[in-house]
Amino acid sequence: INGDRQIVVLTGVVRPSDITRQNVVLSTQIGQLRIRYFGRGLMKDNLQPGWLIRILNKIF
């Protein structure tokens, strides 16, 4: 998006019977779902915590 690179990785446990002929699984049928998001570019660079949050994170 807008020259940014974004990758979403979904992992989990699925019963073979929940996989459709089109190789699709509903998100509600994924057990132990884990979502990882990776991004690079202007959008990610601008999504940093503000100065106050950064200070509080260092204190606590």
C-alpha positions, -999 to 999 in steps of 0.1 A, spaced: 0 0 0 15 34 -10 48 18 -17 49 1 17 56 -36 20 32 -55 43 32 -92 52 5 -109 73 12 -144 85 -16 -166 100 -8 -198 118 -30 -222 137 -47 -256 138 -74 -266 114 -93 -298 110 -91 -313 75 -129 -314 73 -130 -276 77 -110 -270 45 -133 -264 15 -127 -276 -20 -114 -241 -28 -88 -246 -1 -105 -220 21 -109 -220 59 -131 -196 79 -112 -177 105 -137 -190 131 -126 -225 124 -89 -219 132 -77 -231 166 -48 -215 184 -47 -187 159 -16 -166 158 -14 -135 137 20 -118 129 23 -86 109 54 -72 93 57 -39 75 83 -16 61 79 19 46 65 53 54 33 40 70 52 18 95 77 45 102 50 69 112 32 45 135 56 49 164 45 57 199 45 94 209 72 109 232 51 106 264 44 69 258 81 62 250 91 79 283 65 60 303 76 27 287 112 34 299 101 42 334 78 12 338 
